[in-house]
Amino acid sequence: MAGIFKAYDIRGLYPEALNGGIARRIGRAFVRFNGIGKIVVGRDMRLHSPEVFAGLAQGLTESGCEVIDIGMCSTPMCYHAVGYLEADGGVMVTASHNPGEWNGMKFCAKGAVPISGATGLQEVEKYFLEDAPVPDVAPGRVVAYDIAPRYGAFVRSFSRLTRKLKVVCDFANGMGSYEIAGIRELFDVIPLYETPDGSFPNHEANPLHLETLKALQQKVVETGADFGAAFDGDADRCGFVDDRGEIIPMDLFTGIVAMGLLRNGPATILYDLRSSRAVRECIEENGGRAVMSRVGHSFIKKQMREENALFAGELSGHYYFRENYVAESQALAMLTLGNLICDTGKSASQLAEPLKRYFSSGEINSRVEDVPKIIQAIRTRYADGELFELDGISGEFGSWRFNVRASNTEPLLRLIVEADTAELMAARRDEFLALIRG
């Protein structure tokens, strides 16, 4: 069980690192941090999630909490339940896109405010390691609640669809079918790998790995669909494919959602600093206020609250909506694309194409021994540019830009370079990799 507390959540191999007994201890530790109250608990389709849920619920109730059991659900549904039910916190039992032998937990406080390493998860870990005895309090109880009808009605309320768009959905045997259940009747959905199965028999539930999108791309072309959507395991991330079967880069999809939302009037929209410059330009061209954010859902959600932002998008395929208690909603992302297609009469490819203005390296990882030394070398070498250090080090140079940041969990540096031409991008990318990799 060593090392299961990560930067943003808990993840570990079942049963050696995470099982029912360990989950019970985590439940007690969470109450010591968060206090006694009503705690929403949801879970994904992993084969051992019922055991982990049972242990967690025992730890919570024996510490005095009332557990609101919302059963199998997507992570966005869990966040919605915490906000809607005015609970004192929430835990989603999931290991997201990790393989089937993994499990984990994502935590939030009242109002669906995330609890990460920087905002309390380290304290939960401290209490977990202390393993204090069961407190002398009146035990709580477990109460079942079905959040699906409420979440479905919430998402449907944003529909402006004027026709039944054909959409291929790759659920990757995860929770995506639960995530979009409330709007499914509004679309002609062609499902791929829909049956929830925690062993992930078809492919990894991670749309960031582009090879997992091949079946979706083929099916979109084969069926003449309007677009395709690929969900990760707990459906808090999604990748989209246009009507030609071409992948819409996840940062550019932020711009597309912004276009749709800004049709209702001006608003503040956040984009993570790895995103293409085209995203900022698109937000501003459509009357929005574009604000850069650092990477990571807890940082982005905090900044959204500070800026009263309507929406935020992240290169990793997280799309955050103020209406969903400043949390992810991939159902809303999918519906917003559908609304925009109906509003404009344009296809998904026609919406995406104008955003493909620049050439990006994508995020490239390099294992390094001395991260501060490399960052200082970059700071010195590129001092003639407009440098800033919101998250790692970034630079703007007119015809090209870069970001280099350290991983939160591994001795890695992550590089992304974007330029006006493919040749300039490749040259700067190679220059950086030579400096980083020595």
N, C-alpha and C positions, 0 to 999 in steps of 0.2 A: 504493500500500500504506500510505500515511499514514493514521493513525487507525483501524487495524483492531483495535488492542488496546482493549477496552471495560472497563467496570467489573467484569464477571463472566466475560467470555469474549473470543474473537476473532471478528469478523464483518467481511466485506468482499465487494465485488462481484467476481465471477469474469469474466474472468481478470486484470483490471487491478490489483486490490487483493489477490487471493488466488488462487494457482495452484500447480502442482507445485513450481516453483522456490522460491517464497516459503515454501511448506510445509516444504521441506527445511531452509531456514534456521531456521524455527520449531522444527523437531525438534532441531537442534543446540543452539539457545538453551535449550530445555526441559531438555536433559540437563545443560547447564552449571548450571542452577538446581537440578534435582531429583536429579542424580547418575546414575551408570551403574547399570542394573538391568533388571528385567523390566517392560515397559510394555504394558498392554493398549490396543489401538486398535480402536475400532468406527467405523462410518460409517452415514450415512443414505442415502436413495435418490436424492439429487440427482445430476443427470447428470454433474457433474464431481467428485463425491466419490471415485470411484476414482483419478483423477489426483491429487487433494489427498492421499489416503491414501498413494499411492505415493511422493510427494515427502516426506511426513512420515516414513514408514517408512525411507526412505533416510537422512534426517537423523539419525534415532534410531539406526539400526544402524551407520552410519559413525562414530558417537560411542561405540560400544561396547555399546549396549543390545540386549537380546533383545526383539523385538516379538511380542506375542501377538495375532495377527490374528483378531478374532472376527467379522469380516465385517459384513454389514448387520444392524443391531439398533436397538433403542430406546435412548435415553440411560439409563433405569433399568437395562436389561440390562448396559450397559457398566459402570456403577457396581457392579452385583452381581458382575460378572466380576473387577473389581479387588479387591474384598473376598474373594470366594471363593477366587481363585487366589493370594491373598496377594502380589499384584504390588506393585511399587514405585511405581506410578503408572498413570494412564490418560488417554487423550485420545479424545474423541468428536468425529468430524468431522461437523459439522452446523451449520446456521444456524437451527435450530429452526423458528419460524413465519414467518421472512422469505421473501419471494418467491423463485422458482426461480433467479434470476440471482445470488443470494447464496450464500456458503458460510461456514464458520467452524469453530471448535474450542472444546470445553469441556474443562477440565483438572481432574484430581484427583491427590492424592498417595496414599501407602500408606494402606490402610484406607478408601479412597474419600473422604478429606477434601478438600473443594473448594479449588482454587487460584484466587483471584480477585485483583482489583487490590489489595485490602487485605492479601492473604496470599501474595503472590509473583508475581502476573502482571506487575506493573510491573518486577520484576527480569528476568523472561523477556523483556519488551520491550527492556530495556536491553541484554541480551546479543544479542538479535535485531538491534538497530541497530548494535552493534559488528561483527557479522558476522565473527566470528573464523574462521580457517581450520579445516579438518577436523583434529581432534586426532589425535595419533600413538598410537592405541590399536588393539587387535585388534578388528576389526569384529564386530558381532553378527549375528543371523540373524532371519528372520521365521518364526514357527511358527503354524500355523492351529489354532484351537480353537473348537468349537461350544458356546457357552454356553446355547443355547436349551433343551436338555433339563433342565439343572440349574435354570435360572431357572423353567421351567414347573413342575417338581416342587416347588420352593420355594414358589411361590405357591399351588399346589393344596393344600399341606399345611395351609393355613389355612381350607379350605372347611368350612362347616357347612350347606351347601345341602341342603334336603330335597325340593326339586322343581326342575325345569328351567325357570328363569325365562326369559321372552322379552325379549331386549335388542336394541335397534337400536344399532349402532355406526357412527358416521361417522368413518372413518379418514382422510378428507381427502387420500387418496393418499399418506399418510405412513407412519410406522413403527408405528402403533397395532395393526395386525394381528399384527406380530411381538411387541409388548408383551403381548397377551392370548392368544397361541397356546397357552400351557400350560393355560389354564382354559377355552378355547373350547368344549371338549366338555361342560363342565358347564352351559353355557347354550344356549338356542336363539337363536343370534346371527343377526340380520338385518343384513347389511352394506350400507353406503353407501360408494361411492368407495374400494373396497378396494385396487385395484391400485396398488402403489407407483409414483409418477410424479413425478419432481423438478420437472416444469413446473407442477404443481398445476392441472390442467385444469378442475377443477370449482369450487373456491372456495379462498380463503385458509385455510391450516391454523392458524387462530387462534381458539379458542373464546371468547376475551375479546371479540371482535367479534361481538355477538349476532346480527347479520344472517346470519352463517355457520351458525347453528343452525336456520334455518327449515325446511330439508329434513328434518332430524332430528326436529324437533317434529311436522311433518306425518306422518312415517312412524310415529312412536310412536302417534299417535292412530289412524291408518289401520289399523295391525296389532294394536292392543290390547296393545301391549308393556307390560312391567312398568316399564321405564325406558329411557332412551337415554343414550349416552355419546359425546362428541365429543373426539377427540384432536388435539393440535397436531402439528406436523411430525415432531418427534423423540420424541413420546409421553411427555414428562416433565410435561405438563400435560393436564388433562381437564376438560371441562364436562359437567354432568349435567342431564337433563331428566326430569321425573317422568311418571307414567303418564297424566296429563292433558295431556301435551305442554307443560307449563309449565317454564320454566328454574328450576333450583334455584340461587340465588345461591352463588357459590363459597365465600364465607365461611361461609354456613349449612351447606354441605356438610361443612365441618370439624366442625361440631357433630354431624351425622349419623354421620360416621365415629367420632367420639368415643363416641357412644352405643353403637355396635356393639362397639368395643374394650373399653369399660369394663364390659361384661357379664362379662368375665373377671376383674374385680377392679379396685381402685383403681390409678391411675397418674397420672403427670404428663403433661399435654398442653399444647403451645404453640399460640398463635393470634397472627397478626400484628396489630399495633395498629390497622390499618384495619378490622378485623373488627367486625361488629355486637356490641353488648353481649350479645345473645342467645346468642352462642357461648360466652362465659365462663359465663353462667348455665347453659347446657345442660351444659357439662362438670362444673360443680359439682353440679348437680341429679342427675347420674348417678354421683356419687361420686369424681370426678376432681379433681386439683389443676390449676387453670387458671393458666398463666403467659403473660404478654404478651411478644411478641418484636418486634424491629424488622424491617423489610422486607429481603428479599434472602436467597438460599439459603445463601450462605456464613455469614452471621450466624446464621441460624436453625439450621443444622446444628451450628455451634459451641455455641450455647446448648443445643441438644438433648443434646449430649454432656455439658455441664456439669451439666445438670439431670437427666440420665438419663431423658429424656422418651421415652415410648412412641411418640408421634405428634405431628406438627405440621402445620398447614394454613395456606395463604396465600391471600389474596384473589385472586391471579392464577391459581389452580387448580393450584398445586404442592401435593402431599400427600406428606409425608415419614414414613417408617416406620423405627423403630429396627432392626427385623429385617432390613431391606434395607440394612444398613451405614449407617444414618442418612441415607438418600437417598430420592429419589422412587420410588414404584411405583404407577402408575395401575392396573395389574392388581390390586394389593392393595386399592386404593380401590374399584374396581368390585366385587370379591369381598366386601368388607366391607359394602357396601350390600346385596348379595344375601343375605348371611348375616343381616343385620338384618331384612330383609323376611321371611325364613323363620322366624327366631326369634320375631318378634312377631306375625306374621300381618297386619301393617299394610302398606298400599301405600306407595310412595315419596312420594306426595302427602300421605298421612296422617302420615308421619314428618317431612316438611318444614314442613307448615302451622303447627304450634305454635311454630316458630322465627321466624315472620314477625311479630315483636312490635313492631318499630320501623320507622321510615321513614328511608331512606338516600338521600343525594344521588348515590351512586356517586362514583367518583374523577373530579374535574374538573381539567383541566390549564389553566394560564394562563402565557403567556410573560411574563417580567418582566425588567427591566434590573438591579435591585438586590435580590437575594434577602435578604441580611442586614437591609436596611432594612425590608422588609415583615415579616420575622419579628419584628423589634423592635417594630414598630407593633402587631402582634398581641399580643405579650407585654404591652405597656402597656395596650392597650384591654381585654383580657380578664383582667386581673390579679386580678379578684374570684373567678375560678374555681380549680379544682384543676388547675394546669398542670404538665406534665412534658415533658421533652425527650429521650425515648428515641430518637426518630427524627423530626427536625424538631421541631415543637411541637404538643402535644396538650392538650386541656382537657376536664374533666368538670364538668357543671353541673346534675346531677340529672336534669332532663327532656331534656337534650340534650348532645351531645359533638361534638368536632371533632378532626381532625388536618390539619396543613399541613406538607408536607415537600418538600424540593428534589429534583429529578431527579438521578440520578447521571451522566447523560450529556448533558443539554440544559439551557438556561436556563429551566427550567420550575418552577413550583410546583404541587404536586398537593394538592387540597383534598378532604376528605370530611367531611360533616356528617350526624349521625344524631340523630333526636329522637323523642319519644313520639307526636307527631302529624305529619301531613303538612304542616299549616299552619305549625307551628313550624319544621320542617325547612326549608321553602321560605324562610321569613323569614330564618333564620340563614344559609342558603346565600347568599342574595342580598346580605346584609350583608357577608359575607366577600368575595364576588366584587367588590363595590364597593370594598372596602379594597385588595384585591390588585391589581385592574386599574386603580385610580385614577380 
